[in-house]
Amino acid sequence: QVQLVESGGGLVQAGGSLRLSCVASGSIFSIKGMGWYRQAPGKQREWVARITKAGTTIHADSVRGRFTISRDNAKNTVYLQMNSLRPEDTAVYYCTAGTGTEWSTTDYWGQGTQVTVSS
């Protein structure tokens, strides 16, 4: 089993920045891909960014150029640097981890951290 704990959410004005962190514990040797998803009120959950163990990344079109996912394997931590935040980025952000292929990211989920962007 893998446990994921997110931190770093909060309230920020439009145009501001936040950095989310997620620390993994438990069977960390089994983790391959890690990622971030988000769910806004009344909307379906959507993926935001994913990263392989080797550090290859992919970002959703809606955040590309503004958000950056990164990973420190020595600290078992994945980050999401969020710049130029917009009100539509308001959501609960979830950290995820996968144990299958290098792009597997959804076997485990954190509890989520709230990000609110005011206009």
MMTF fields as JSON, N, C-alpha, C and O atoms, coordinates in Angstrom:
{
  "mmtfVersion": "1.0.0",
  "mmtfProducer": "UNKNOWN",
  "numBonds": 475,
  "numAtoms": 476,
  "numGroups": 119,
  "numChains": 1,
  "numModels": 1,
  "chainsPerModel": [1],
  "groupsPerChain": [119],
  "chainIdList": ["A"],
  "bondAtomList": [4, 2, 8, 6, 12, 10, 16, 14, 20, 18, 24, 22, 28, 26, 32, 30, 36, 34, 40, 38, 44, 42, 48, 46, 52, 50, 56, 54, 60, 58, 64, 62, 68, 66, 72, 70, 76, 74, 80, 78, 84, 82, 88, 86, 92, 90, 96, 94, 100, 98, 104, 102, 108, 106, 112, 110, 116, 114, 120, 118, 124, 122, 128, 126, 132, 130, 136, 134, 140, 138, 144, 142, 148, 146, 152, 150, 156, 154, 160, 158, 164, 162, 168, 166, 172, 170, 176, 174, 180, 178, 184, 182, 188, 186, 192, 190, 196, 194, 200, 198, 204, 202, 208, 206, 212, 210, 216, 214, 220, 218, 224, 222, 228, 226, 232, 230, 236, 234, 240, 238, 244, 242, 248, 246, 252, 250, 256, 254, 260, 258, 264, 262, 268, 266, 272, 270, 276, 274, 280, 278, 284, 282, 288, 286, 292, 290, 296, 294, 300, 298, 304, 302, 308, 306, 312, 310, 316, 314, 320, 318, 324, 322, 328, 326, 332, 330, 336, 334, 340, 338, 344, 342, 348, 346, 352, 350, 356, 354, 360, 358, 364, 362, 368, 366, 372, 370, 376, 374, 380, 378, 384, 382, 388, 386, 392, 390, 396, 394, 400, 398, 404, 402, 408, 406, 412, 410, 416, 414, 420, 418, 424, 422, 428, 426, 432, 430, 436, 434, 440, 438, 444, 442, 448, 446, 452, 450, 456, 454, 460, 458, 464, 462, 468, 466, 472, 470],
  "bondOrderList": [1, 1, 1, 1, 1, 1, 1, 1, 1, 1, 1, 1, 1, 1, 1, 1, 1, 1, 1, 1, 1, 1, 1, 1, 1, 1, 1, 1, 1, 1, 1, 1, 1, 1, 1, 1, 1, 1, 1, 1, 1, 1, 1, 1, 1, 1, 1, 1, 1, 1, 1, 1, 1, 1, 1, 1, 1, 1, 1, 1, 1, 1, 1, 1, 1, 1, 1, 1, 1, 1, 1, 1, 1, 1, 1, 1, 1, 1, 1, 1, 1, 1, 1, 1, 1, 1, 1, 1, 1, 1, 1, 1, 1, 1, 1, 1, 1, 1, 1, 1, 1, 1, 1, 1, 1, 1, 1, 1, 1, 1, 1, 1, 1, 1, 1, 1, 1, 1],
  "groupList": [{"groupName": "GLN", "atomNameList": ["N", "CA", "C", "O"], "elementList": ["N", "C", "C", "O"], "formalChargeList": [0, 0, 0, 0], "bondAtomList": [1, 0, 2, 1, 3, 2], "bondOrderList": [1, 1, 2], "singleLetterCode": "Q", "chemCompType": "L-PEPTIDE LINKING"}, {"groupName": "VAL", "atomNameList": ["N", "CA", "C", "O"], "elementList": ["N", "C", "C", "O"], "formalChargeList": [0, 0, 0, 0], "bondAtomList": [1, 0, 2, 1, 3, 2], "bondOrderList": [1, 1, 2], "singleLetterCode": "V", "chemCompType": "L-PEPTIDE LINKING"}, {"groupName": "LEU", "atomNameList": ["N", "CA", "C", "O"], "elementList": ["N", "C", "C", "O"], "formalChargeList": [0, 0, 0, 0], "bondAtomList": [1, 0, 2, 1, 3, 2], "bondOrderList": [1, 1, 2], "singleLetterCode": "L", "chemCompType": "L-PEPTIDE LINKING"}, {"groupName": "GLU", "atomNameList": ["N", "CA", "C", "O"], "elementList": ["N", "C", "C", "O"], "formalChargeList": [0, 0, 0, 0], "bondAtomList": [1, 0, 2, 1, 3, 2], "bondOrderList": [1, 1, 2], "singleLetterCode": "E", "chemCompType": "L-PEPTIDE LINKING"}, {"groupName": "SER", "atomNameList": ["N", "CA", "C", "O"], "elementList": ["N", "C", "C", "O"], "formalChargeList": [0, 0, 0, 0], "bondAtomList": [1, 0, 2, 1, 3, 2], "bondOrderList": [1, 1, 2], "singleLetterCode": "S", "chemCompType": "L-PEPTIDE LINKING"}, {"groupName": "GLY", "atomNameList": ["N", "CA", "C", "O"], "elementList": ["N", "C", "C", "O"], "formalChargeList": [0, 0, 0, 0], "bondAtomList": [1, 0, 2, 1, 3, 2], "bondOrderList": [1, 1, 2], "singleLetterCode": "G", "chemCompType": "PEPTIDE LINKING"}, {"groupName": "ALA", "atomNameList": ["N", "CA", "C", "O"], "elementList": ["N", "C", "C", "O"], "formalChargeList": [0, 0, 0, 0], "bondAtomList": [1, 0, 2, 1, 3, 2], "bondOrderList": [1, 1, 2], "singleLetterCode": "A", "chemCompType": "L-PEPTIDE LINKING"}, {"groupName": "ARG", "atomNameList": ["N", "CA", "C", "O"], "elementList": ["N", "C", "C", "O"], "formalChargeList": [0, 0, 0, 0], "bondAtomList": [1, 0, 2, 1, 3, 2], "bondOrderList": [1, 1, 2], "singleLetterCode": "R", "chemCompType": "L-PEPTIDE LINKING"}, {"groupName": "CYS", "atomNameList": ["N", "CA", "C", "O"], "elementList": ["N", "C", "C", "O"], "formalChargeList": [0, 0, 0, 0], "bondAtomList": [1, 0, 2, 1, 3, 2], "bondOrderList": [1, 1, 2], "singleLetterCode": "C", "chemCompType": "L-PEPTIDE LINKING"}, {"groupName": "ILE", "atomNameList": ["N", "CA", "C", "O"], "elementList": ["N", "C", "C", "O"], "formalChargeList": [0, 0, 0, 0], "bondAtomList": [1, 0, 2, 1, 3, 2], "bondOrderList": [1, 1, 2], "singleLetterCode": "I", "chemCompType": "L-PEPTIDE LINKING"}, {"groupName": "PHE", "atomNameList": ["N", "CA", "C", "O"], "elementList": ["N", "C", "C", "O"], "formalChargeList": [0, 0, 0, 0], "bondAtomList": [1, 0, 2, 1, 3, 2], "bondOrderList": [1, 1, 2], "singleLetterCode": "F", "chemCompType": "L-PEPTIDE LINKING"}, {"groupName": "LYS", "atomNameList": ["N", "CA", "C", "O"], "elementList": ["N", "C", "C", "O"], "formalChargeList": [0, 0, 0, 0], "bondAtomList": [1, 0, 2, 1, 3, 2], "bondOrderList": [1, 1, 2], "singleLetterCode": "K", "chemCompType": "L-PEPTIDE LINKING"}, {"groupName": "MET", "atomNameList": ["N", "CA", "C", "O"], "elementList": ["N", "C", "C", "O"], "formalChargeList": [0, 0, 0, 0], "bondAtomList": [1, 0, 2, 1, 3, 2], "bondOrderList": [1, 1, 2], "singleLetterCode": "M", "chemCompType": "L-PEPTIDE LINKING"}, {"groupName": "TRP", "atomNameList": ["N", "CA", "C", "O"], "elementList": ["N", "C", "C", "O"], "formalChargeList": [0, 0, 0, 0], "bondAtomList": [1, 0, 2, 1, 3, 2], "bondOrderList": [1, 1, 2], "singleLetterCode": "W", "chemCompType": "L-PEPTIDE LINKING"}, {"groupName": "TYR", "atomNameList": ["N", "CA", "C", "O"], "elementList": ["N", "C", "C", "O"], "formalChargeList": [0, 0, 0, 0], "bondAtomList": [1, 0, 2, 1, 3, 2], "bondOrderList": [1, 1, 2], "singleLetterCode": "Y", "chemCompType": "L-PEPTIDE LINKING"}, {"groupName": "PRO", "atomNameList": ["N", "CA", "C", "O"], "elementList": ["N", "C", "C", "O"], "formalChargeList": [0, 0, 0, 0], "bondAtomList": [1, 0, 2, 1, 3, 2], "bondOrderList": [1, 1, 2], "singleLetterCode": "P", "chemCompType": "L-PEPTIDE LINKING"}, {"groupName": "THR", "atomNameList": ["N", "CA", "C", "O"], "elementList": ["N", "C", "C", "O"], "formalChargeList": [0, 0, 0, 0], "bondAtomList": [1, 0, 2, 1, 3, 2], "bondOrderList": [1, 1, 2], "singleLetterCode": "T", "chemCompType": "L-PEPTIDE LINKING"}, {"groupName": "HIS", "atomNameList": ["N", "CA", "C", "O"], "elementList": ["N", "C", "C", "O"], "formalChargeList": [0, 0, 0, 0], "bondAtomList": [1, 0, 2, 1, 3, 2], "bondOrderList": [1, 1, 2], "singleLetterCode": "H", "chemCompType": "L-PEPTIDE LINKING"}, {"groupName": "ASP", "atomNameList": ["N", "CA", "C", "O"], "elementList": ["N", "C", "C", "O"], "formalChargeList": [0, 0, 0, 0], "bondAtomList": [1, 0, 2, 1, 3, 2], "bondOrderList": [1, 1, 2], "singleLetterCode": "D", "chemCompType": "L-PEPTIDE LINKING"}, {"groupName": "ASN", "atomNameList": ["N", "CA", "C", "O"], "elementList": ["N", "C", "C", "O"], "formalChargeList": [0, 0, 0, 0], "bondAtomList": [1, 0, 2, 1, 3, 2], "bondOrderList": [1, 1, 2], "singleLetterCode": "N", "chemCompType": "L-PEPTIDE LINKING"}],
  "groupTypeList": [0, 1, 0, 2, 1, 3, 4, 5, 5, 5, 2, 1, 0, 6, 5, 5, 4, 2, 7, 2, 4, 8, 1, 6, 4, 5, 4, 9, 10, 4, 9, 11, 5, 12, 5, 13, 14, 7, 0, 6, 15, 5, 11, 0, 7, 3, 13, 1, 6, 7, 9, 16, 11, 6, 5, 16, 16, 9, 17, 6, 18, 4, 1, 7, 5, 7, 10, 16, 9, 4, 7, 18, 19, 6, 11, 19, 16, 1, 14, 2, 0, 12, 19, 4, 2, 7, 15, 3, 18, 16, 6, 1, 14, 14, 8, 16, 6, 5, 16, 5, 16, 3, 13, 4, 16, 16, 18, 14, 13, 5, 0, 5, 16, 0, 1, 16, 1, 4, 4],
  "groupIdList": [1, 2, 3, 4, 5, 6, 7, 8, 9, 10, 11, 12, 13, 14, 15, 16, 17, 18, 19, 20, 21, 22, 23, 24, 25, 26, 27, 28, 29, 30, 31, 32, 33, 34, 35, 36, 37, 38, 39, 40, 41, 42, 43, 44, 45, 46, 47, 48, 49, 50, 51, 52, 53, 54, 55, 56, 57, 58, 59, 60, 61, 62, 63, 64, 65, 66, 67, 68, 69, 70, 71, 72, 73, 74, 75, 76, 77, 78, 79, 80, 81, 82, 83, 84, 85, 86, 87, 88, 89, 90, 91, 92, 93, 94, 95, 96, 97, 98, 99, 100, 101, 102, 103, 104, 105, 106, 107, 108, 109, 110, 111, 112, 113, 114, 115, 116, 117, 118, 119],
  "secStructList": [7, 3, 3, 3, 3, 3, 3, 7, 7, 3, 3, 3, 3, 6, 6, 7, 7, 3, 3, 3, 3, 3, 3, 3, 3, 3, 1, 4, 4, 4, 7, 7, 7, 3, 3, 3, 3, 3, 3, 7, 6, 6, 1, 7, 7, 3, 3, 3, 3, 3, 3, 7, 6, 6, 7, 7, 3, 3, 3, 7, 6, 6, 6, 5, 6, 6, 3, 3, 3, 3, 3, 3, 4, 4, 4, 6, 3, 3, 3, 3, 3, 3, 7, 1, 7, 7, 4, 4, 4, 7, 3, 3, 3, 3, 3, 3, 3, 7, 1, 1, 1, 6, 6, 7, 7, 7, 1, 3, 3, 7, 7, 7, 3, 3, 3, 3, 3, 3, 7],
  "xCoordList": [0.829, 0.0, 0.869, 1.981, 0.317, 1.001, 0.078, -1.115, 0.636, -0.113, 0.443, 1.654, -0.469, -0.098, -0.69, -1.882, 0.125, -0.345, 0.041, 1.22, -0.985, -0.755, -0.682, -1.217, -0.017, 0.015, 0.269, 0.673, 0.025, 0.356, -0.828, -0.658, -2.019, -3.18, -3.507, -2.92, -4.439, -4.838, -5.591, -6.047, -5.709, -6.399, -5.375, -4.459, -5.531, -4.596, -5.367, -6.401, -4.863, -5.497, -5.115, -4.071, -5.959, -5.673, -4.322, -4.001, -3.545, -2.209, -1.128, 0.06, -1.533, -0.578, -0.071, -0.379, 0.719, 1.347, 1.155, 1.016, 1.151, 1.168, 2.011, 2.133, 2.592, 3.278, 2.68, 2.687, 2.163, 1.637, 2.736, 3.58, 2.702, 3.636, 2.847, 1.74, 3.426, 2.79, 3.883, 4.769, 3.811, 4.791, 4.188, 3.087, 4.915, 4.481, 5.163, 6.319, 4.432, 4.991, 4.396, 3.453, 4.953, 4.496, 5.347, 6.574, 4.719, 5.433, 5.931, 5.537, 6.782, 7.221, 8.066, 8.144, 8.7, 9.524, 8.687, 9.213, 7.387, 6.506, 5.983, 5.377, 6.213, 5.649, 6.371, 7.6, 5.592, 6.133, 5.755, 6.502, 4.622, 4.187, 3.518, 2.959, 3.599, 2.865, 2.178, 2.581, 1.155, 0.433, -0.42, -0.504, -1.044, -2.006, -3.29, -3.271, -4.395, -5.719, -6.423, -5.976, -7.521, -8.298, -9.772, -10.168, -10.577, -12.026, -12.614, -12.516, -13.227, -13.895, -15.342, -15.889, -15.968, -17.365, -18.269, -18.269, -19.042, -19.992, -19.388, -20.092, -18.091, -17.431, -16.793, -16.588, -16.49, -15.82, -14.346, -13.741, -13.796, -12.371, -11.587, -11.964, -10.496, -9.676, -8.211, -7.795, -7.442, -6.012, -5.339, -5.755, -4.32, -3.606, -2.199, -1.78, -1.481, -0.101, 0.327, -0.18, 1.266, 1.82, 3.314, 3.839, 4.011, 5.466, 5.903, 5.397, 6.846, 7.378, 8.47, 8.884, 8.926, 9.986, 11.275, 12.074, 11.472, 12.664, 12.56, 13.548, 11.352, 11.203, 10.568, 10.488, 10.118, 9.407, 8.027, 7.332, 7.636, 6.379, 5.401, 5.783, 4.15, 3.111, 2.091, 1.741, 1.625, 0.683, -0.57, -0.498, -1.706, -2.946, -2.876, -2.18, -3.607, -3.597, -3.997, -3.466, -4.921, -5.467, -4.438, -4.626, -3.361, -2.371, -0.98, -0.072, -0.801, 0.543, 1.073, 0.375, 2.311, 2.92, 2.714, 3.38, 1.794, 1.54, 1.894, 2.41, 1.622, 1.89, 3.076, 3.29, 3.834, 4.96, 4.993, 5.047, 4.96, 5.093, 6.566, 7.29, 6.996, 8.362, 8.358, 7.359, 9.496, 9.538, 10.927, 11.924, 10.995, 12.251, 12.142, 11.541, 12.72, 12.591, 13.274, 12.841, 14.326, 15.028, 14.149, 14.288, 13.246, 12.353, 10.952, 10.052, 10.775, 9.455, 8.369, 7.263, 8.696, 7.806, 7.592, 8.519, 6.361, 6.03, 5.47, 4.777, 5.781, 5.385, 4.54, 4.611, 3.756, 3.058, 3.215, 2.577, 4.072, 4.245, 3.182, 3.113, 2.364, 1.255, 1.458, 1.43, 1.661, 1.851, 0.694, -0.064, 0.57, -0.479, -1.842, -2.579, -2.159, -3.406, -4.627, -4.626, -5.657, -6.92, -8.061, -7.942, -9.15, -10.293, -10.761, -11.223, -10.647, -11.072, -10.145, -10.447, -9.032, -8.157, -8.636, -8.095, -9.64, -10.183, -10.716, -11.555, -10.217, -10.585, -9.913, -9.049, -10.33, -9.572, -8.552, -8.902, -7.302, -6.211, -5.781, -5.53, -5.703, -5.372, -4.029, -3.765, -3.205, -1.961, -2.267, -3.065, -1.636, -1.863, -0.548, 0.48, -0.602, 0.572, 0.129, -0.941, 0.973, 0.661, 1.811, 2.957, 1.501, 2.509, 2.642, 3.346, 1.974, 2.041, 3.115, 4.303, 2.706, 3.666, 4.234, 3.815, 5.196, 5.829, 4.839, 5.059, 3.759, 2.765, 1.55, 0.597, 1.583, 0.488, 0.492, 1.524, -0.669, -0.689, -1.906, -2.029, -2.798, -4.065, -4.384, -5.556, -3.383, -3.655, -3.942, -4.723, -3.305, -3.455, -3.764, -3.282, -4.576, -4.999, -4.806, -5.015, -4.408, -4.361, -5.744, -6.709, -5.828, -7.102, -7.51, -8.683, -6.552, -6.864, -6.533, -6.567, -6.211, -5.96, -6.687, -6.644, -7.349, -8.179, -7.325, -6.492, -7.548, -6.94, -8.079, -8.945, -8.071, -9.091, -8.418, -7.553, -8.828, -8.258, -9.347, -10.377, -9.109, -10.094, -9.806, -8.656, -10.879, -10.718, -10.517, -10.365],
  "yCoordList": [-1.198, 0.0, 1.256, 1.281, 2.28, 3.573, 4.633, 4.672, 5.473, 6.595, 7.896, 8.063, 8.805, 10.079, 11.216, 11.207, 12.183, 13.32, 14.614, 14.915, 15.378, 16.645, 17.807, 17.74, 18.863, 20.111, 21.258, 21.048, 22.479, 23.652, 24.379, 25.434, 23.832, 24.523, 25.778, 26.032, 26.554, 27.766, 28.718, 28.359, 29.949, 31.001, 31.951, 32.401, 32.254, 33.148, 33.998, 33.576, 35.192, 36.051, 35.609, 34.99, 35.929, 35.637, 36.239, 37.369, 35.459, 35.885, 35.441, 35.548, 34.941, 34.501, 33.091, 32.454, 32.618, 31.301, 30.505, 31.065, 29.202, 28.266, 27.069, 26.757, 26.402, 25.15, 24.074, 24.183, 23.038, 21.884, 20.843, 20.669, 20.162, 19.065, 17.824, 17.91, 16.682, 15.414, 14.433, 14.123, 13.954, 12.995, 11.597, 11.383, 10.662, 9.27, 8.474, 8.722, 7.522, 6.624, 5.24, 5.064, 4.266, 2.893, 2.157, 2.205, 1.478, 0.673, 1.555, 1.372, 2.494, 3.487, 2.873, 3.44, 1.73, 1.092, 0.674, 0.502, 0.511, 0.045, 1.176, 0.916, 2.416, 3.551, 3.766, 3.799, 3.911, 4.264, 5.72, 6.635, 5.934, 7.288, 7.955, 7.304, 9.294, 10.092, 11.235, 11.607, 11.774, 12.816, 13.681, 13.483, 14.642, 15.526, 15.548, 15.644, 15.457, 15.6, 16.706, 17.101, 17.202, 18.205, 18.018, 17.464, 18.503, 18.451, 19.757, 20.094, 20.479, 21.73, 21.45, 20.417, 22.34, 22.126, 21.918, 22.717, 20.84, 20.563, 20.019, 19.858, 19.731, 19.236, 17.876, 17.47, 17.196, 15.904, 16.096, 17.12, 15.086, 15.124, 15.089, 14.365, 15.861, 15.891, 15.793, 16.222, 15.218, 15.114, 16.439, 17.143, 16.764, 18.018, 17.791, 18.456, 16.854, 16.608, 15.234, 14.732, 14.64, 13.346, 13.361, 14.112, 12.5, 12.421, 10.985, 10.31, 10.521, 9.18, 9.191, 10.253, 8.018, 7.927, 8.559, 9.082, 8.512, 9.092, 10.602, 11.264, 11.153, 12.597, 13.137, 14.353, 12.273, 12.735, 13.217, 12.562, 14.368, 14.983, 15.19, 15.218, 15.332, 15.719, 16.555, 16.234, 17.633, 18.532, 18.684, 18.643, 18.857, 19.099, 20.438, 21.359, 20.526, 21.77, 22.976, 24.07, 22.781, 23.887, 24.511, 25.634, 23.788, 24.299, 24.405, 24.94, 23.902, 23.889, 25.321, 26.225, 25.499, 26.826, 27.605, 28.615, 27.142, 27.808, 26.907, 27.383, 25.622, 24.662, 23.783, 23.506, 23.354, 22.453, 21.369, 21.657, 20.124, 19.001, 18.615, 18.643, 18.256, 17.781, 16.739, 16.529, 16.102, 14.956, 14.829, 15.002, 14.527, 14.249, 12.838, 12.621, 11.881, 10.475, 10.203, 9.329, 10.941, 10.739, 11.139, 10.599, 12.091, 12.551, 11.968, 12.298, 11.091, 10.479, 11.534, 11.374, 12.606, 13.764, 14.199, 14.2, 14.567, 15.156, 16.554, 16.781, 17.482, 18.867, 19.323, 18.754, 20.345, 21.018, 22.518, 23.102, 23.126, 24.574, 25.207, 24.923, 26.056, 26.664, 28.176, 28.852, 28.7, 30.129, 30.69, 29.943, 32.002, 32.681, 32.043, 31.748, 31.839, 31.16, 31.965, 33.196, 31.238, 31.823, 31.333, 30.28, 32.07, 31.596, 30.202, 29.433, 29.873, 28.544, 27.43, 26.258, 27.762, 26.742, 26.327, 25.39, 27.014, 26.66, 25.231, 24.88, 24.417, 23.0, 22.34, 22.923, 21.125, 20.266, 19.525, 18.908, 19.593, 18.966, 17.691, 17.68, 16.609, 15.3, 14.821, 14.926, 14.306, 13.648, 12.18, 11.571, 11.617, 10.215, 9.493, 10.113, 8.185, 7.36, 6.051, 5.528, 5.523, 4.269, 3.297, 3.693, 2.015, 0.977, 0.055, -0.952, 0.387, -0.478, -0.024, -0.222, 0.584, 1.09, 2.424, 2.958, 2.947, 4.203, 5.362, 6.34, 5.265, 6.324, 6.007, 6.784, 4.878, 4.554, 5.532, 5.74, 6.145, 7.168, 7.108, 7.957, 6.171, 6.268, 5.075, 4.808, 4.363, 3.271, 3.791, 3.201, 4.891, 5.455, 6.95, 7.644, 7.425, 8.824, 9.413, 8.738, 10.67, 11.388, 11.912, 11.702, 12.589, 13.117, 14.395, 14.767, 15.061, 16.299, 17.536, 17.522, 18.615, 19.905, 20.973, 20.971, 21.881, 22.889, 24.045, 24.585, 24.41, 25.609, 26.529, 26.134, 27.744, 28.719, 29.959, 30.556, 30.34, 31.514, 32.581, 32.372, 33.703, 34.794, 35.754, 35.97, 36.321, 37.244, 38.67, 39.576],
  "zCoordList": [0.0, 0.0, 0.0, 0.528, -0.607, -0.69, -0.095, -0.395, 0.735, 1.28, 0.686, 0.536, 0.356, -0.253, 0.565, 0.871, 0.916, 1.702, 1.005, 0.821, 0.62, -0.075, 0.905, 2.011, 0.485, 1.235, 0.273, -0.871, 0.753, -0.044, -0.653, -1.264, -0.497, -1.043, -0.254, 0.798, -0.764, -0.066, -0.964, -2.049, -0.481, -1.213, -1.809, -1.12, -3.086, -3.77, -4.765, -5.283, -5.027, -6.025, -7.426, -7.632, -8.372, -9.773, -10.153, -9.786, -10.892, -11.277, -10.319, -10.623, -9.16, -8.155, -8.386, -9.393, -7.42, -7.533, -6.247, -5.159, -6.4, -5.286, -5.691, -6.876, -4.702, -4.967, -4.083, -2.857, -4.716, -4.001, -3.851, -4.729, -2.719, -2.469, -2.096, -1.565, -2.377, -2.024, -1.634, -2.43, -0.407, 0.095, 0.095, 0.601, -0.47, -0.518, 0.586, 0.926, 1.136, 2.137, 1.934, 1.162, 2.631, 2.474, 1.471, 1.546, 0.536, -0.462, -1.601, -2.753, -1.281, -2.263, -3.37, -4.46, -3.122, -4.146, -5.345, -6.444, -5.137, -6.202, -7.094, -8.133, -6.693, -7.428, -8.748, -8.804, -9.803, -11.118, -11.42, -11.075, -12.048, -12.357, -11.166, -10.283, -11.177, -10.195, -10.938, -12.04, -10.33, -11.045, -10.143, -8.931, -10.782, -10.112, -10.925, -12.152, -10.217, -10.792, -10.02, -8.943, -10.568, -9.843, -10.131, -11.156, -9.186, -9.365, -8.862, -7.683, -9.784, -9.452, -9.064, -9.449, -8.316, -7.913, -9.113, -10.049, -9.08, -10.144, -11.421, -12.418, -11.408, -12.62, -12.356, -11.212, -13.442, -13.329, -13.003, -13.321, -12.364, -12.056, -13.359, -14.281, -13.457, -14.666, -14.287, -13.211, -15.197, -14.92, -15.254, -16.174, -14.517, -14.661, -15.212, -16.16, -14.613, -15.033, -14.538, -13.536, -15.256, -14.886, -15.088, -15.91, -14.311, -14.41, -14.18, -13.283, -14.995, -14.817, -13.749, -13.285, -13.371, -12.381, -12.903, -12.126, -14.208, -14.821, -14.988, -15.305, -14.774, -14.84, -16.107, -16.28, -16.992, -18.179, -17.773, -16.997, -18.305, -17.865, -19.016, -20.186, -18.655, -19.585, -18.806, -17.67, -19.443, -18.802, -19.647, -20.876, -19.011, -19.729, -20.456, -20.029, -21.555, -22.348, -21.506, -21.693, -20.59, -19.805, -18.853, -18.387, -18.568, -17.612, -18.205, -17.568, -19.418, -20.011, -20.126, -20.586, -19.702, -19.723, -18.434, -18.207, -17.583, -16.297, -15.116, -14.105, -15.239, -14.172, -14.569, -15.749, -13.575, -13.815, -12.748, -11.552, -13.195, -12.267, -12.181, -13.177, -10.977, -10.791, -9.683, -8.995, -9.536, -8.622, -8.03, -8.73, -6.744, -6.056, -5.505, -4.452, -6.212, -5.809, -4.465, -3.714, -4.166, -2.897, -1.711, -0.614, -1.945, -0.882, -1.021, -0.248, -2.018, -2.256, -2.387, -1.87, -3.079, -3.142, -4.588, -5.398, -4.891, -6.184, -5.92, -4.928, -6.818, -6.661, -7.857, -8.946, -7.622, -8.71, -8.489, -7.612, -9.296, -9.244, -10.137, -11.333, -9.55, -10.274, -10.333, -9.305, -11.534, -11.747, -12.566, -13.184, -12.561, -13.343, -13.106, -14.048, -11.849, -11.509, -11.935, -11.917, -12.314, -12.781, -11.893, -11.267, -11.831, -11.033, -11.446, -10.603, -12.721, -13.178, -12.731, -12.954, -12.11, -11.524, -10.133, -9.546, -9.608, -8.298, -8.319, -9.148, -7.396, -7.358, -6.157, -5.502, -5.895, -4.98, -5.838, -6.844, -5.435, -6.182, -5.469, -4.264, -6.258, -5.723, -6.276, -7.474, -5.406, -5.791, -6.051, -5.339, -7.067, -7.394, -7.643, -7.916, -7.542, -7.823, -8.449, -8.138, -9.346, -10.004, -9.911, -9.704, -10.066, -9.891, -11.096, -11.027, -12.202, -13.374, -14.334, -14.082, -15.438, -16.409, -15.921, -14.894, -16.683, -16.255, -16.22, -15.505, -16.978, -16.993, -16.122, -16.078, -15.437, -14.524, -13.372, -12.734, -13.096, -12.06, -11.156, -10.274, -11.32, -10.599, -9.706, -9.44, -9.244, -8.311, -6.907, -6.161, -6.561, -5.226, -5.322, -6.218, -4.382, -4.361, -2.975, -1.967, -2.932, -1.674, -1.316, -2.05, -0.189, 0.299, -0.408, -0.4, -1.016, -1.725, -0.924, 0.307, -1.634, -1.005, -1.81, -3.04, -1.113, -1.775, -2.274, -1.546, -3.526, -4.105, -4.537, -5.318, -4.029, -4.378, -4.938, -4.297, -6.148, -6.811, -6.913, -7.553, -6.287, -6.302, -7.451, -7.833, -7.989, -9.124, -8.652, -9.472]
}
